[in-house]
Amino acid sequence: MGEEEKMVTITVVHNGPYLVDGKFKMVNKDGTETILSGKNALCRCGHSSNKPFCDGTHVKINFDDTAK
Ligand code: FES
């Protein structure tokens, strides 16, 4: 497997979440670790009921990532 194939890709979705594609370790605030793979959407708007994952709430609240 080449270096590029091992790389995790994080895509910033306009007015939406971070899409993380690949295997990574998430360390929670209590120190527990979870290994995730495939495609995971992480909340960027701060309003998900399932943080740190996106639950689609950004659409309901009209999250605008250009707002200052
Ligand atoms: S980015 Fe989707 S709920 Fe926050």
Boltz pocket constraint, residues with backbone or C-beta under 6 A from the ligand:
constraints:
  - pocket:
      binder: B
      contacts: [[A, 15], [A, 16], [A, 17], [A, 18], [A, 42], [A, 43], [A, 44], [A, 45], [A, 46], [A, 47], [A, 48], [A, 53], [A, 54], [A, 55], [A, 56], [A, 57], [A, 58], [A, 59]]
      max_distance: 6.0
